[in-house]
Amino acid sequence: MNENIIKRNQLLAQKVIKGLESRNMKGYYAADKEEALKIALELIPENSSVTMGGAMSAREIGLVDAIKNGKYHFIEREGASTDEEKRKATLEGYDADYFLASANAMTEDGVIVNIDGNSNRVSMIAHGPKHVLFIVGMNKICDDVDGAMKRARNVAAPINAQRFDLNTPCAKTGSCMNCKSPDTICCQFLITRYSRHTDRIHVILVNDNLGF
Protein backbone atom coordinates (compact mmCIF):
# COMPACT_ATOMS: atom_id res chain seq x y z
CA MET A 1 0.00 0.00 0.00
CA ASN A 2 1.22 3.49 -0.84
CA GLU A 3 2.95 5.13 2.13
CA ASN A 4 0.81 8.26 1.82
CA ILE A 5 -2.38 6.17 2.02
CA ILE A 6 -0.96 4.39 5.07
CA LYS A 7 -0.23 7.69 6.79
CA ARG A 8 -3.67 9.05 5.94
CA ASN A 9 -5.33 5.90 7.31
CA GLN A 10 -3.33 6.11 10.53
CA LEU A 11 -4.38 9.71 11.09
CA LEU A 12 -8.00 9.12 10.14
CA ALA A 13 -8.19 6.05 12.39
CA GLN A 14 -7.18 8.14 15.40
CA LYS A 15 -10.03 10.54 14.65
CA VAL A 16 -12.48 7.63 14.40
CA ILE A 17 -11.16 6.12 17.64
CA LYS A 18 -11.70 9.42 19.48
CA GLY A 19 -15.22 9.52 18.07
CA LEU A 20 -15.87 5.99 19.30
CA GLU A 21 -14.57 6.85 22.76
CA SER A 22 -16.96 9.82 22.92
CA ARG A 23 -19.76 7.33 22.24
CA ASN A 24 -18.69 4.90 25.01
CA MET A 25 -17.17 2.45 22.52
CA LYS A 26 -13.56 1.30 22.31
CA GLY A 27 -11.49 1.56 19.14
CA TYR A 28 -8.18 0.04 18.04
CA TYR A 29 -6.03 0.48 14.95
CA ALA A 30 -4.30 -2.42 13.20
CA ALA A 31 -1.62 -1.80 10.57
CA ASP A 32 -2.57 -5.01 8.73
CA LYS A 33 -4.73 -8.15 8.91
CA GLU A 34 -2.20 -9.99 11.06
CA GLU A 35 -2.20 -7.28 13.71
CA ALA A 36 -6.00 -7.12 13.58
CA LEU A 37 -6.19 -10.85 14.28
CA LYS A 38 -3.74 -10.52 17.17
CA ILE A 39 -5.79 -7.71 18.76
CA ALA A 40 -9.05 -9.63 18.29
CA LEU A 41 -7.73 -12.79 19.95
CA GLU A 42 -6.37 -10.72 22.85
CA LEU A 43 -9.87 -9.32 23.37
CA ILE A 44 -11.70 -12.68 23.30
CA PRO A 45 -10.78 -14.92 26.26
CA GLU A 46 -10.48 -18.64 25.63
CA ASN A 47 -13.57 -20.70 26.48
CA SER A 48 -15.81 -17.79 25.46
CA SER A 49 -18.96 -18.51 23.48
CA VAL A 50 -18.76 -16.76 20.10
CA THR A 51 -21.23 -16.24 17.29
CA MET A 52 -21.35 -14.09 14.18
CA GLY A 53 -23.62 -12.66 11.52
CA GLY A 54 -21.90 -13.14 8.19
CA ALA A 55 -19.02 -10.74 8.85
CA MET A 56 -16.79 -11.13 5.80
CA SER A 57 -14.13 -8.88 7.34
CA ALA A 58 -13.78 -11.24 10.32
CA ARG A 59 -13.24 -14.08 7.88
CA GLU A 60 -10.71 -12.12 5.84
CA ILE A 61 -8.39 -11.46 8.78
CA GLY A 62 -8.54 -15.15 9.77
CA LEU A 63 -10.56 -14.59 12.94
CA VAL A 64 -13.38 -17.03 12.17
CA ASP A 65 -10.95 -19.89 11.45
CA ALA A 66 -8.98 -19.05 14.59
CA ILE A 67 -12.14 -19.19 16.70
CA LYS A 68 -13.35 -22.41 15.11
CA ASN A 69 -9.98 -24.08 15.61
CA GLY A 70 -9.27 -22.61 19.04
CA LYS A 71 -10.53 -23.15 22.57
CA TYR A 72 -13.87 -21.43 22.08
CA HIS A 73 -17.52 -22.45 21.85
CA PHE A 74 -18.49 -21.34 18.36
CA ILE A 75 -22.22 -21.05 17.75
CA GLU A 76 -22.56 -21.58 14.00
CA ARG A 77 -25.82 -20.43 12.47
CA GLU A 78 -24.71 -20.85 8.86
CA GLY A 79 -23.94 -24.54 9.35
CA ALA A 80 -27.52 -25.36 10.33
CA SER A 81 -29.23 -27.72 7.89
CA THR A 82 -32.83 -26.85 8.73
CA ASP A 83 -34.72 -23.67 9.53
CA GLU A 84 -35.43 -25.04 13.00
CA GLU A 85 -31.72 -25.64 13.67
CA LYS A 86 -30.88 -22.18 12.32
CA ARG A 87 -33.43 -20.57 14.63
CA LYS A 88 -32.09 -22.54 17.60
CA ALA A 89 -28.53 -21.38 16.85
CA THR A 90 -29.73 -17.80 16.43
CA LEU A 91 -31.52 -17.81 19.78
CA GLU A 92 -28.48 -19.37 21.46
CA GLY A 93 -26.34 -16.66 19.88
CA TYR A 94 -28.23 -13.91 21.68
CA ASP A 95 -26.69 -15.15 24.92
CA ALA A 96 -23.15 -15.47 23.53
CA ASP A 97 -20.15 -13.82 25.16
CA TYR A 98 -19.00 -12.32 21.85
CA PHE A 99 -20.67 -11.41 18.58
CA LEU A 100 -18.36 -10.94 15.59
CA ALA A 101 -19.55 -8.20 13.25
CA SER A 102 -18.50 -5.87 10.51
CA ALA A 103 -20.00 -2.58 9.41
CA ASN A 104 -21.56 -1.61 6.13
CA ALA A 105 -20.16 1.85 6.82
CA MET A 106 -18.80 4.07 9.60
CA THR A 107 -18.48 7.80 10.01
CA GLU A 108 -15.32 9.69 10.86
CA ASP A 109 -16.79 10.54 14.26
CA GLY A 110 -17.58 6.94 15.19
CA VAL A 111 -21.18 6.26 14.15
CA ILE A 112 -21.69 2.70 12.84
CA VAL A 113 -24.23 1.95 10.08
CA ASN A 114 -25.62 -1.46 9.19
CA ILE A 115 -28.51 -2.77 7.10
CA ASP A 116 -29.95 -6.26 7.24
CA GLY A 117 -32.45 -8.56 5.60
CA ASN A 118 -33.20 -11.24 8.19
CA SER A 119 -32.26 -8.75 10.93
CA ASN A 120 -30.49 -11.28 13.19
CA ARG A 121 -27.26 -9.34 12.67
CA VAL A 122 -28.53 -5.86 13.51
CA SER A 123 -30.61 -7.15 16.42
CA MET A 124 -27.55 -8.80 17.99
CA ILE A 125 -25.51 -5.65 17.53
CA ALA A 126 -28.24 -3.66 19.25
CA HIS A 127 -28.92 -6.07 22.10
CA GLY A 128 -28.12 -9.59 23.24
CA PRO A 129 -24.51 -10.85 23.23
CA LYS A 130 -22.39 -9.52 26.09
CA HIS A 131 -19.78 -8.05 23.74
CA VAL A 132 -19.76 -7.01 20.08
CA LEU A 133 -16.45 -7.00 18.21
CA PHE A 134 -16.44 -5.12 14.90
CA ILE A 135 -13.72 -5.71 12.29
CA VAL A 136 -13.78 -2.70 9.94
CA GLY A 137 -11.53 -1.96 6.98
CA MET A 138 -10.60 1.68 6.45
CA ASN A 139 -12.46 1.51 3.12
CA LYS A 140 -15.72 1.66 5.13
CA ILE A 141 -15.06 5.12 6.65
CA CYS A 142 -17.33 7.91 5.36
CA ASP A 143 -17.62 11.63 6.09
CA ASP A 144 -20.98 11.54 7.86
CA VAL A 145 -24.14 9.50 8.45
CA ASP A 146 -25.61 10.52 5.10
CA GLY A 147 -22.48 9.29 3.32
CA ALA A 148 -22.47 6.11 5.39
CA MET A 149 -26.09 5.37 4.53
CA LYS A 150 -25.38 5.94 0.84
CA ARG A 151 -22.41 3.56 1.02
CA ALA A 152 -24.46 0.90 2.82
CA ARG A 153 -27.28 1.09 0.27
CA ASN A 154 -25.29 1.62 -2.94
CA VAL A 155 -22.13 -0.41 -2.31
CA ALA A 156 -22.69 -3.02 0.38
CA ALA A 157 -26.30 -3.94 -0.43
CA PRO A 158 -25.89 -4.55 -4.19
CA ILE A 159 -22.75 -6.63 -3.66
CA ASN A 160 -24.39 -8.73 -0.95
CA ALA A 161 -27.51 -9.17 -3.08
CA GLN A 162 -25.31 -10.47 -5.89
CA ARG A 163 -23.34 -12.64 -3.46
CA PHE A 164 -26.52 -14.35 -2.25
CA ASP A 165 -28.00 -14.51 -5.78
CA LEU A 166 -31.05 -12.48 -4.76
CA ASN A 167 -33.63 -11.19 -7.19
CA THR A 168 -33.44 -7.48 -6.37
CA PRO A 169 -33.14 -4.43 -8.64
CA CYS A 170 -29.79 -3.51 -7.07
CA ALA A 171 -28.37 -6.93 -7.98
CA LYS A 172 -29.08 -6.07 -11.61
CA THR A 173 -28.26 -2.34 -11.66
CA GLY A 174 -25.48 -2.14 -9.05
CA SER A 175 -27.18 0.64 -7.10
CA CYS A 176 -30.09 1.03 -4.69
CA MET A 177 -33.54 1.40 -6.29
CA ASN A 178 -35.32 1.77 -2.93
CA CYS A 179 -37.19 -1.41 -3.73
CA LYS A 180 -39.80 -3.42 -1.86
CA SER A 181 -38.78 -6.66 -3.51
CA PRO A 182 -39.52 -9.88 -1.56
CA ASP A 183 -35.76 -10.52 -1.70
CA THR A 184 -34.72 -7.08 -0.42
CA ILE A 185 -31.93 -7.09 2.15
CA CYS A 186 -32.65 -3.50 3.17
CA CYS A 187 -35.30 -4.48 5.73
CA GLN A 188 -33.77 -3.02 8.88
CA PHE A 189 -31.38 -0.08 9.26
CA LEU A 190 -29.31 0.22 12.44
CA ILE A 191 -27.40 3.39 13.31
CA THR A 192 -25.21 2.81 16.36
CA ARG A 193 -24.39 6.28 17.72
CA TYR A 194 -23.78 5.45 21.37
CA SER A 195 -23.35 2.42 23.63
CA ARG A 196 -25.04 2.71 26.99
CA HIS A 197 -23.11 -0.35 28.19
CA THR A 198 -19.42 0.31 28.87
CA ASP A 199 -16.99 -2.25 27.38
CA ARG A 200 -19.66 -3.87 25.21
CA ILE A 201 -18.71 -2.57 21.75
CA HIS A 202 -15.13 -2.80 20.45
CA VAL A 203 -14.05 -1.77 16.95
CA ILE A 204 -10.80 -2.84 15.29
CA LEU A 205 -10.00 -0.53 12.36
CA VAL A 206 -7.78 -2.28 9.83
CA ASN A 207 -5.44 -0.58 7.37
CA ASP A 208 -6.83 -2.63 4.48
CA ASN A 209 -9.82 -2.93 2.16
CA LEU A 210 -12.04 -5.49 3.86
CA GLY A 211 -15.51 -6.79 3.13
CA PHE A 212 -18.04 -4.87 1.10
Salt bridges, closest charged atoms under 4 A:
GLU42 OE2 - LYS38 NZ 2.72
GLU76 OE2 - LYS68 NZ 3.15
GLU78 OE1 - ARG59 NH2 2.83
GLU92 OE2 - HIS73 NE2 3.04
ASP95 OD1 - LYS130 NZ 3.85
ASP97 OD1 - LYS130 NZ 3.57
GLU108 OE1 - LYS15 NZ 2.88
ASP109 OD2 - ARG23 NH2 3.11
ASP146 OD2 - LYS150 NZ 3.33
ASP199 OD2 - HIS131 NE2 3.70
ASP199 OD1 - HIS202 NE2 2.95
